[in-house]
């Protein structure tokens, strides 16, 4: 693995993992779905929560900011709205989800 500087104005470094690696998820979450974009990853838990991490420059992580993160973070908007994530597909700079109320 190596470090990649995102842009001159960004101070965040995101670890680029070229090969599969084990990841410690918060609270021993049970993952039901996973999708990888070009520089970010998203998972859905069996309970319908969405977690994202990686490069977030275009807001594709869903955390209401453009921050990047090496650690999985739960998308709080879905929890606040009472929505359950069912499917996730990551594009190059986007994340698409299907939710149930």
MODAMO-V302214 format. One line per field, one symbol per residue. ss: DSSP state (a for helix, b for strand, c for the rest). phi: phi as a letter, one per 40 degrees, with the letter a starting at -180 (. if undefined). psi: psi as a letter, one per 30 degrees, with the letter a starting at -180 (. if undefined). A space follows every 50 residues. Layout:
ss = ???
phi = ???
psi = ???
//
This chain:
ss = cbbbbcccccccbbbbcccccccccaaaccbbbbbbcccbbbbbbccccb bbbbccccccccccccccbbbbbbcaaaaacccbbbbbbbccccbbbbbb c
phi = .bcbccadccbcbbcbbcbdacbcccffcccbaaabccaabbbbcccgcb bbahcbdbgccgbfabcbacbdbcccdccccgbbcbbabccdbabbbbbb c
psi = llkkkelefkfkkkkjjflklkkjlkhhkjkflkkkafglkklklfggkk kllbkgeggffgggagllkfkkkkjfeeeefhkkkelkkkaeglkkkklk .
//
